[in-house]
Amino acid sequence: REIEALLRRALAIHSPLYRRPLLDGKRVLVVAAEHDRITGAVHAKRLSEHLHASLVHCAGSHLLSLWRTAAPQLIEAFVAQHLLTPVASEAS
C-alpha cells in the first residue's frame, strides 16, 4: 500500500484527476471506448465524475475507430448543443 501511494503521488502530475477542473463540466464530453484496454471504462467514468462532465460509451478500442462507430454523431450533437452559441444577426 505504501508503494502504491508513493507511485500515485509521483504520477499525479500526469493525471487530471489530481487537479481542480478549469472548465464547466457542461462543456466537456468524455468518450469511452467499450474495448479500451489502455485507459478503460473505469478511468473514463472517474474522469467524467471528476469533471462533472457527460460520458458516452461507443464501440471500439483506444483509438475508437471513429469511422466505424456512432462517436462522430454523438460528438457533433454534443458540440451543437453545448459549445456552439448562436451568432447574433448584424444590426442594420
RORO-558360 format. One record per residue: residue number from 0; z, x, y of N, C-alpha, C, O in turn. Coordinates in steps of 0.001 Angstrom, whole numbers, plus 500000, padded with zeros to 6 digits. Each point is the difference from the previous one (the first is absolute). Example, Ala and Ser with C-alpha at 12.3 -4.5 7.8 and 13.67 -1.06 7.14 Angstrom:
<pts>
pt resi: 0; n_Z: 507800; n_X: 513190; n_Y: 494310; ca_Z: 500000; ca_X: 499110; ca_Y: 501190; c_Z: 500000; c_X: 500900; c_Y: 501200; o_Z: 500665; o_X: 501036; o_Y: 499981
pt resi: 1; n_Z: 498615; n_X: 498614; n_Y: 501069; ca_Z: 500060; ca_X: 500820; ca_Y: 501190; c_Z: 500730; c_X: 499230; c_Y: 501090; o_Z: 500169; o_X: 500509; o_Y: 501108
</pts>
This chain:
<pts>
pt resi: 0; n_Z: 500000; n_X: 500817; n_Y: 498797; ca_Z: 500000; ca_X: 499183; ca_Y: 501203; c_Z: 500000; c_X: 500863; c_Y: 501271; o_Z: 499338; o_X: 499669; o_Y: 500983
pt resi: 1; n_Z: 501400; n_X: 501420; n_Y: 498982; ca_Z: 500073; ca_X: 500858; ca_Y: 501167; c_Z: 498637; c_X: 500641; c_Y: 500283; o_Z: 499586; o_X: 500104; o_Y: 501154
pt resi: 2; n_Z: 499734; n_X: 500315; n_Y: 497804; ca_Z: 498671; ca_X: 500596; ca_Y: 500171; c_Z: 499024; c_X: 498956; c_Y: 500535; o_Z: 499179; o_X: 500293; o_Y: 500869
pt resi: 3; n_Z: 500916; n_X: 498503; n_Y: 498611; ca_Z: 499129; ca_X: 498913; ca_Y: 500482; c_Z: 500226; c_X: 499733; c_Y: 501484; o_Z: 499042; o_X: 499809; o_Y: 500750
pt resi: 4; n_Z: 502205; n_X: 500177; n_Y: 499673; ca_Z: 500321; ca_X: 499778; ca_Y: 501412; c_Z: 499457; c_X: 501137; c_Y: 500864; o_Z: 499477; o_X: 499762; o_Y: 501089
pt resi: 5; n_Z: 500649; n_X: 501468; n_Y: 498424; ca_Z: 499469; ca_X: 501140; ca_Y: 500738; c_Z: 498475; c_X: 499920; c_Y: 500119; o_Z: 499443; o_X: 500284; o_Y: 501060
pt resi: 6; n_Z: 499891; n_X: 499331; n_Y: 497862; ca_Z: 498539; ca_X: 499849; ca_Y: 500030; c_Z: 499584; c_X: 498906; c_Y: 500980; o_Z: 499052; o_X: 500181; o_Y: 500764
pt resi: 7; n_Z: 501640; n_X: 498699; n_Y: 499219; ca_Z: 499685; ca_X: 498918; ca_Y: 500938; c_Z: 500125; c_X: 500465; c_Y: 501444; o_Z: 499142; o_X: 499713; o_Y: 500834
pt resi: 8; n_Z: 501942; n_X: 501012; n_Y: 499449; ca_Z: 500200; ca_X: 500511; ca_Y: 501361; c_Z: 498912; c_X: 500988; c_Y: 500387; o_Z: 499504; o_X: 499978; o_Y: 501127
pt resi: 9; n_Z: 500129; n_X: 500885; n_Y: 497943; ca_Z: 498977; ca_X: 501006; ca_Y: 500288; c_Z: 498632; c_X: 499372; c_Y: 500234; o_Z: 499225; o_X: 500485; o_Y: 500824
pt resi: 10; n_Z: 500478; n_X: 498444; n_Y: 498458; ca_Z: 498686; ca_X: 499362; ca_Y: 500099; c_Z: 499959; c_X: 498861; c_Y: 501021; o_Z: 498940; o_X: 499416; o_Y: 500224
pt resi: 11; n_Z: 502173; n_X: 500268; n_Y: 500382; ca_Z: 500074; ca_X: 498871; ca_Y: 500928; c_Z: 499029; c_X: 500125; c_Y: 501163; o_Z: 499532; o_X: 498989; o_Y: 500525
pt resi: 12; n_Z: 500163; n_X: 502216; n_Y: 499880; ca_Z: 499087; ca_X: 500198; ca_Y: 501123; c_Z: 498621; c_X: 499413; c_Y: 499713; o_Z: 499258; o_X: 499668; o_Y: 500925
pt resi: 13; n_Z: 500402; n_X: 500206; n_Y: 497806; ca_Z: 498685; ca_X: 499499; ca_Y: 499609; c_Z: 499972; c_X: 498487; c_Y: 499777; o_Z: 498930; o_X: 499427; o_Y: 499793
pt resi: 14; n_Z: 502203; n_X: 499940; n_Y: 500245; ca_Z: 500072; ca_X: 498580; ca_Y: 499656; c_Z: 500253; c_X: 499115; c_Y: 501217; o_Z: 500948; o_X: 500225; o_Y: 500752
pt resi: 15; n_Z: 498200; n_X: 498770; n_Y: 499438; ca_Z: 500245; ca_X: 499056; ca_Y: 501096; c_Z: 501241; c_X: 499147; c_Y: 499761; o_Z: 500492; o_X: 499353; o_Y: 500925
pt resi: 16; n_Z: 500018; n_X: 500637; n_Y: 497846; ca_Z: 501186; ca_X: 499199; ca_Y: 499692; c_Z: 501262; c_X: 500557; c_Y: 500645; o_Z: 501015; o_X: 499309; o_Y: 500075
pt resi: 17; n_Z: 498929; n_X: 501922; n_Y: 500385; ca_Z: 501163; ca_X: 500625; ca_Y: 500621; c_Z: 499907; c_X: 500017; c_Y: 501518; o_Z: 500792; o_X: 500661; o_Y: 500671
pt resi: 18; n_Z: 498244; n_X: 498614; n_Y: 499863; ca_Z: 499843; ca_X: 499936; ca_Y: 501457; c_Z: 500008; c_X: 498548; c_Y: 500463; o_Z: 499647; o_X: 499087; o_Y: 499253
pt resi: 19; n_Z: 500760; n_X: 500724; n_Y: 501982; ca_Z: 499981; ca_X: 498668; ca_Y: 500603; c_Z: 498545; c_X: 499613; c_Y: 500246; o_Z: 499237; o_X: 500787; o_Y: 500560
pt resi: 20; n_Z: 500368; n_X: 497998; n_Y: 499025; ca_Z: 498618; ca_X: 499561; ca_Y: 500260; c_Z: 499720; c_X: 499922; c_Y: 501496; o_Z: 500834; o_X: 499529; o_Y: 500773
pt resi: 21; n_Z: 498000; n_X: 500930; n_Y: 499625; ca_Z: 499610; ca_X: 499959; ca_Y: 501401; c_Z: 499050; c_X: 498844; c_Y: 500304; o_Z: 499787; o_X: 499666; o_Y: 501165
pt resi: 22; n_Z: 499650; n_X: 499729; n_Y: 497813; ca_Z: 499065; ca_X: 498890; ca_Y: 500182; c_Z: 500669; c_X: 498681; c_Y: 499652; o_Z: 500896; o_X: 499947; o_Y: 499158
pt resi: 23; n_Z: 498666; n_X: 499012; n_Y: 501484; ca_Z: 500439; ca_X: 498654; ca_Y: 499652; c_Z: 499457; c_X: 499693; c_Y: 498606; o_Z: 498798; o_X: 500122; o_Y: 499761
pt resi: 24; n_Z: 502076; n_X: 499483; n_Y: 499326; ca_Z: 499601; ca_X: 499718; ca_Y: 498622; c_Z: 498907; c_X: 498959; c_Y: 499877; o_Z: 499274; o_X: 499982; o_Y: 499006
pt resi: 25; n_Z: 500595; n_X: 499152; n_Y: 501983; ca_Z: 498949; ca_X: 498981; ca_Y: 499970; c_Z: 498616; c_X: 500631; c_Y: 500124; o_Z: 498993; o_X: 499369; o_Y: 499678
pt resi: 26; n_Z: 500963; n_X: 501872; n_Y: 500788; ca_Z: 498726; ca_X: 500677; ca_Y: 500203; c_Z: 499705; c_X: 501017; c_Y: 498903; o_Z: 499092; o_X: 500820; o_Y: 500135
pt resi: 27; n_Z: 501687; n_X: 499124; n_Y: 498767; ca_Z: 499845; ca_X: 500966; ca_Y: 498905; c_Z: 499715; c_X: 499272; c_Y: 498696; o_Z: 500645; o_X: 499003; o_Y: 499675
pt resi: 28; n_Z: 498392; n_X: 501501; n_Y: 499593; ca_Z: 499667; ca_X: 499463; ca_Y: 498682; c_Z: 500092; c_X: 501133; c_Y: 498991; o_Z: 499352; o_X: 501034; o_Y: 500162
pt resi: 29; n_Z: 501445; n_X: 498774; n_Y: 498806; ca_Z: 500091; ca_X: 500970; ca_Y: 498909; c_Z: 499171; c_X: 499447; c_Y: 498849; o_Z: 500227; o_X: 498879; o_Y: 499543
pt resi: 30; n_Z: 498819; n_X: 501907; n_Y: 499994; ca_Z: 499128; ca_X: 499592; ca_Y: 498903; c_Z: 500401; c_X: 500796; c_Y: 498764; o_Z: 499936; o_X: 501229; o_Y: 499997
pt resi: 31; n_Z: 500477; n_X: 498068; n_Y: 498958; ca_Z: 500412; ca_X: 500645; ca_Y: 498758; c_Z: 498928; c_X: 499774; c_Y: 498944; o_Z: 499514; o_X: 498883; o_Y: 499820
pt resi: 32; n_Z: 500128; n_X: 502177; n_Y: 499493; ca_Z: 499052; ca_X: 499896; ca_Y: 498895; c_Z: 500797; c_X: 499779; c_Y: 498713; o_Z: 500969; o_X: 500709; o_Y: 499730
pt resi: 33; n_Z: 498616; n_X: 498313; n_Y: 499492; ca_Z: 500758; ca_X: 499622; ca_Y: 498804; c_Z: 500160; c_X: 501135; c_Y: 498990; o_Z: 501001; o_X: 500050; o_Y: 499286
pt resi: 34; n_Z: 498043; n_X: 500845; n_Y: 500644; ca_Z: 500041; ca_X: 501066; ca_Y: 498998; c_Z: 500184; c_X: 501385; c_Y: 500629; o_Z: 499566; o_X: 501006; o_Y: 499439
pt resi: 35; n_Z: 501072; n_X: 499034; n_Y: 501714; ca_Z: 500246; ca_X: 501262; ca_Y: 500692; c_Z: 501098; c_X: 500759; c_Y: 499274; o_Z: 501148; o_X: 499555; o_Y: 499962
pt resi: 36; n_Z: 498502; n_X: 501590; n_Y: 499461; ca_Z: 500980; ca_X: 500792; ca_Y: 499268; c_Z: 500525; c_X: 501152; c_Y: 500851; o_Z: 500803; o_X: 500803; o_Y: 499526
pt resi: 37; n_Z: 498753; n_X: 499284; n_Y: 501714; ca_Z: 500469; ca_X: 501072; ca_Y: 500876; c_Z: 501173; c_X: 499509; c_Y: 500846; o_Z: 501080; o_X: 500590; o_Y: 499960
pt resi: 38; n_Z: 498717; n_X: 498340; n_Y: 500802; ca_Z: 501101; ca_X: 499483; ca_Y: 500811; c_Z: 500623; c_X: 498751; c_Y: 499382; o_Z: 501209; o_X: 499802; o_Y: 500118
pt resi: 39; n_Z: 498017; n_X: 499371; n_Y: 499244; ca_Z: 500530; ca_X: 498855; ca_Y: 499277; c_Z: 500378; c_X: 498809; c_Y: 500867; o_Z: 500204; o_X: 500117; o_Y: 501208
pt resi: 40; n_Z: 499880; n_X: 498748; n_Y: 498141; ca_Z: 500306; ca_X: 498744; ca_Y: 500689; c_Z: 501426; c_X: 499980; c_Y: 500542; o_Z: 500267; o_X: 499359; o_Y: 501017
pt resi: 41; n_Z: 500641; n_X: 501329; n_Y: 498322; ca_Z: 501395; ca_X: 500029; ca_Y: 500470; c_Z: 500074; c_X: 500683; c_Y: 501358; o_Z: 500721; o_X: 499546; o_Y: 500888
pt resi: 42; n_Z: 498538; n_X: 501540; n_Y: 499276; ca_Z: 499992; ca_X: 500701; ca_Y: 501285; c_Z: 499386; c_X: 499114; c_Y: 501089; o_Z: 500509; o_X: 499945; o_Y: 501119
pt resi: 43; n_Z: 498409; n_X: 499373; n_Y: 498553; ca_Z: 499369; ca_X: 499100; ca_Y: 500972; c_Z: 500974; c_X: 498907; c_Y: 500428; o_Z: 500068; o_X: 499650; o_Y: 501178
pt resi: 44; n_Z: 500679; n_X: 499815; n_Y: 497871; ca_Z: 500984; ca_X: 498958; ca_Y: 500314; c_Z: 501091; c_X: 500555; c_Y: 500918; o_Z: 500360; o_X: 499362; o_Y: 500990
pt resi: 45; n_Z: 500169; n_X: 501829; n_Y: 498686; ca_Z: 501018; ca_X: 500624; ca_Y: 500849; c_Z: 499471; c_X: 500241; c_Y: 501411; o_Z: 500689; o_X: 499755; o_Y: 500990
pt resi: 46; n_Z: 498078; n_X: 500731; n_Y: 499077; ca_Z: 499381; ca_X: 500288; ca_Y: 501287; c_Z: 499840; c_X: 498726; c_Y: 500824; o_Z: 500325; o_X: 499984; o_Y: 501187
pt resi: 47; n_Z: 499176; n_X: 498950; n_Y: 498192; ca_Z: 499817; ca_X: 498747; ca_Y: 500738; c_Z: 501336; c_X: 499422; c_Y: 500460; o_Z: 500093; o_X: 499448; o_Y: 501096
pt resi: 48; n_Z: 500937; n_X: 500675; n_Y: 498076; ca_Z: 501325; ca_X: 499510; ca_Y: 500399; c_Z: 500558; c_X: 500830; c_Y: 501158; o_Z: 500554; o_X: 499448; o_Y: 500951
pt resi: 49; n_Z: 499303; n_X: 501852; n_Y: 498970; ca_Z: 500500; ca_X: 500885; ca_Y: 501060; c_Z: 499297; c_X: 499720; c_Y: 501330; o_Z: 500627; o_X: 499998; o_Y: 501059
pt resi: 50; n_Z: 498070; n_X: 499769; n_Y: 498869; ca_Z: 499204; ca_X: 499771; ca_Y: 501211; c_Z: 499988; c_X: 498533; c_Y: 500431; o_Z: 499448; o_X: 499668; o_Y: 501049
pt resi: 51; n_Z: 501160; n_X: 499451; n_Y: 498145; ca_Z: 499961; ca_X: 498552; ca_Y: 500244; c_Z: 498533; c_X: 499547; c_Y: 500082; o_Z: 499619; o_X: 499220; o_Y: 500872
pt resi: 52; n_Z: 499581; n_X: 501291; n_Y: 498197; ca_Z: 498557; ca_X: 499788; ca_Y: 500024; c_Z: 499555; c_X: 499087; c_Y: 498871; o_Z: 500731; o_X: 499772; o_Y: 499036
pt resi: 53; n_Z: 498061; n_X: 499713; n_Y: 501102; ca_Z: 499381; ca_X: 499216; ca_Y: 498938; c_Z: 499600; c_X: 500925; c_Y: 498863; o_Z: 499661; o_X: 501162; o_Y: 500225
pt resi: 54; n_Z: 500379; n_X: 498322; n_Y: 498557; ca_Z: 499622; ca_X: 500765; ca_Y: 498823; c_Z: 499004; c_X: 499190; c_Y: 499187; o_Z: 500247; o_X: 498836; o_Y: 499683
pt resi: 55; n_Z: 498628; n_X: 501781; n_Y: 499981; ca_Z: 499032; ca_X: 499361; ca_Y: 499111; c_Z: 499735; c_X: 500929; c_Y: 498825; o_Z: 500037; o_X: 501223; o_Y: 500134
pt resi: 56; n_Z: 499697; n_X: 498174; n_Y: 498713; ca_Z: 499672; ca_X: 500752; ca_Y: 498795; c_Z: 498536; c_X: 499763; c_Y: 499674; o_Z: 499516; o_X: 498869; o_Y: 500049
pt resi: 57; n_Z: 499787; n_X: 502204; n_Y: 499620; ca_Z: 498587; ca_X: 499910; ca_Y: 499630; c_Z: 499785; c_X: 500736; c_Y: 498692; o_Z: 500792; o_X: 500861; o_Y: 499618
pt resi: 58; n_Z: 498134; n_X: 498793; n_Y: 499706; ca_Z: 499624; ca_X: 500731; ca_Y: 498794; c_Z: 499601; c_X: 501404; c_Y: 500399; o_Z: 499593; o_X: 500234; o_Y: 501138
pt resi: 59; n_Z: 500520; n_X: 500690; n_Y: 497948; ca_Z: 499557; ca_X: 501354; ca_Y: 500277; c_Z: 501097; c_X: 501017; c_Y: 499806; o_Z: 501094; o_X: 499676; o_Y: 499538
pt resi: 60; n_Z: 498603; n_X: 501560; n_Y: 500818; ca_Z: 500940; ca_X: 501096; ca_Y: 499850; c_Z: 500309; c_X: 500584; c_Y: 501373; o_Z: 499841; o_X: 499314; o_Y: 501010
pt resi: 61; n_Z: 500594; n_X: 501931; n_Y: 499042; ca_Z: 500440; ca_X: 500589; ca_Y: 501261; c_Z: 498902; c_X: 499979; c_Y: 501068; o_Z: 500298; o_X: 499827; o_Y: 501182
pt resi: 62; n_Z: 498469; n_X: 500343; n_Y: 498429; ca_Z: 498899; ca_X: 499978; ca_Y: 500970; c_Z: 499496; c_X: 498584; c_Y: 500255; o_Z: 499136; o_X: 499800; o_Y: 500853
pt resi: 63; n_Z: 501381; n_X: 499231; n_Y: 498433; ca_Z: 499793; ca_X: 498567; ca_Y: 500200; c_Z: 498596; c_X: 499489; c_Y: 499723; o_Z: 499832; o_X: 498792; o_Y: 499834
pt resi: 64; n_Z: 499175; n_X: 502042; n_Y: 500107; ca_Z: 498635; ca_X: 499543; ca_Y: 499718; c_Z: 499628; c_X: 498809; c_Y: 500874; o_Z: 499729; o_X: 498910; o_Y: 499497
pt resi: 65; n_Z: 500259; n_X: 501301; n_Y: 501780; ca_Z: 499791; ca_X: 498921; ca_Y: 500971; c_Z: 498766; c_X: 499165; c_Y: 499711; o_Z: 499998; o_X: 498795; o_Y: 500252
pt resi: 66; n_Z: 498962; n_X: 501818; n_Y: 499229; ca_Z: 498758; ca_X: 499267; ca_Y: 499772; c_Z: 500086; c_X: 499079; c_Y: 498787; o_Z: 499100; o_X: 499188; o_Y: 499787
pt resi: 67; n_Z: 501970; n_X: 500920; n_Y: 499407; ca_Z: 500122; ca_X: 499173; ca_Y: 498804; c_Z: 501173; c_X: 499038; c_Y: 500032; o_Z: 500308; o_X: 499381; o_Y: 498981
pt resi: 68; n_Z: 500352; n_X: 500475; n_Y: 502153; ca_Z: 501194; ca_X: 499150; ca_Y: 500057; c_Z: 499904; c_X: 499027; c_Y: 501175; o_Z: 499039; o_X: 500002; o_Y: 500769
pt resi: 69; n_Z: 501989; n_X: 499176; n_Y: 499333; ca_Z: 500100; ca_X: 499062; ca_Y: 501115; c_Z: 500652; c_X: 500658; c_Y: 501214; o_Z: 500178; o_X: 499350; o_Y: 501030
pt resi: 70; n_Z: 500181; n_X: 501928; n_Y: 498862; ca_Z: 500712; ca_X: 500687; ca_Y: 501078; c_Z: 499295; c_X: 499916; c_Y: 501346; o_Z: 500657; o_X: 499700; o_Y: 500997
pt resi: 71; n_Z: 498025; n_X: 500552; n_Y: 499083; ca_Z: 499372; ca_X: 499945; ca_Y: 501328; c_Z: 500159; c_X: 498638; c_Y: 500680; o_Z: 500228; o_X: 499932; o_Y: 501208
pt resi: 72; n_Z: 499655; n_X: 499000; n_Y: 498028; ca_Z: 500148; ca_X: 498671; ca_Y: 500585; c_Z: 501437; c_X: 499763; c_Y: 500456; o_Z: 500227; o_X: 499410; o_Y: 501056
pt resi: 73; n_Z: 500740; n_X: 501047; n_Y: 498155; ca_Z: 501407; ca_X: 499848; ca_Y: 500381; c_Z: 500317; c_X: 500795; c_Y: 501261; o_Z: 500688; o_X: 499514; o_Y: 500897
pt resi: 74; n_Z: 498806; n_X: 501705; n_Y: 499160; ca_Z: 500243; ca_X: 500856; ca_Y: 501169; c_Z: 499316; c_X: 499418; c_Y: 501231; o_Z: 500584; o_X: 499957; o_Y: 501082
pt resi: 75; n_Z: 498181; n_X: 499598; n_Y: 498745; ca_Z: 499262; ca_X: 499413; ca_Y: 501123; c_Z: 500711; c_X: 498756; c_Y: 500539; o_Z: 500106; o_X: 499821; o_Y: 501214
pt resi: 76; n_Z: 500373; n_X: 499334; n_Y: 497897; ca_Z: 500709; ca_X: 498787; ca_Y: 500425; c_Z: 501291; c_X: 500361; c_Y: 500734; o_Z: 500336; o_X: 499371; o_Y: 501004
pt resi: 77; n_Z: 500389; n_X: 501635; n_Y: 498503; ca_Z: 501235; ca_X: 500431; ca_Y: 500652; c_Z: 499717; c_X: 500530; c_Y: 501399; o_Z: 500687; o_X: 499651; o_Y: 500960
pt resi: 78; n_Z: 498296; n_X: 501195; n_Y: 499143; ca_Z: 499636; ca_X: 500569; ca_Y: 501304; c_Z: 499610; c_X: 498894; c_Y: 500971; o_Z: 500432; o_X: 500000; o_Y: 501152
pt resi: 79; n_Z: 498752; n_X: 499059; n_Y: 498384; ca_Z: 499562; ca_X: 498903; ca_Y: 500868; c_Z: 501187; c_X: 499158; c_Y: 500464; o_Z: 500044; o_X: 499563; o_Y: 501150
pt resi: 80; n_Z: 500905; n_X: 500213; n_Y: 497963; ca_Z: 501128; ca_X: 499127; ca_Y: 500340; c_Z: 501077; c_X: 500712; c_Y: 500819; o_Z: 500590; o_X: 499394; o_Y: 500894
pt resi: 81; n_Z: 499671; n_X: 501867; n_Y: 498817; ca_Z: 501160; ca_X: 500667; ca_Y: 500604; c_Z: 499686; c_X: 501097; c_Y: 501014; o_Z: 500853; o_X: 500338; o_Y: 500821
pt resi: 82; n_Z: 497957; n_X: 500214; n_Y: 499138; ca_Z: 499735; ca_X: 501162; ca_Y: 500851; c_Z: 498987; c_X: 499770; c_Y: 501078; o_Z: 500045; o_X: 500663; o_Y: 501036
pt resi: 83; n_Z: 499036; n_X: 498415; n_Y: 498757; ca_Z: 498984; ca_X: 499756; ca_Y: 501013; c_Z: 500495; c_X: 498968; c_Y: 500999; o_Z: 500452; o_X: 498920; o_Y: 499620
pt resi: 84; n_Z: 499462; n_X: 501413; n_Y: 501632; ca_Z: 500400; ca_X: 499049; ca_Y: 501019; c_Z: 498731; c_X: 499453; c_Y: 500651; o_Z: 499044; o_X: 500747; o_Y: 500208
pt resi: 85; n_Z: 500936; n_X: 497984; n_Y: 500108; ca_Z: 498813; ca_X: 499446; ca_Y: 500625; c_Z: 499715; c_X: 500678; c_Y: 501335; o_Z: 500909; o_X: 500287; o_Y: 500779
pt resi: 86; n_Z: 497836; n_X: 499954; n_Y: 499460; ca_Z: 499592; ca_X: 500612; ca_Y: 501268; c_Z: 499892; c_X: 498886; c_Y: 501041; o_Z: 499302; o_X: 499005; o_Y: 499803
pt resi: 87; n_Z: 501403; n_X: 501189; n_Y: 501301; ca_Z: 499964; ca_X: 498986; ca_Y: 501060; c_Z: 498596; c_X: 500004; c_Y: 500613; o_Z: 499415; o_X: 501054; o_Y: 500247
pt resi: 88; n_Z: 500068; n_X: 497753; n_Y: 499988; ca_Z: 498663; ca_X: 499929; ca_Y: 500607; c_Z: 500101; c_X: 500476; c_Y: 501452; o_Z: 500998; o_X: 499787; o_Y: 500689
pt resi: 89; n_Z: 497932; n_X: 500858; n_Y: 499732; ca_Z: 499989; ca_X: 500542; ca_Y: 501365; c_Z: 499951; c_X: 498861; c_Y: 501011; o_Z: 499295; o_X: 499009; o_Y: 499812
pt resi: 90; n_Z: 501459; n_X: 501152; n_Y: 501248; ca_Z: 499989; ca_X: 498991; ca_Y: 501074; c_Z: 498689; c_X: 500103; c_Y: 500779; o_Z: 499478; o_X: 501094; o_Y: 500218
pt resi: 91; n_Z: 500015; n_X: 497783; n_Y: 500185; ca_Z: 498733; ca_X: 499992; ca_Y: 500749; c_Z: 500177; c_X: 500475; c_Y: 501405; o_Z: 499033; o_X: 500053; o_Y: 500760
</pts>
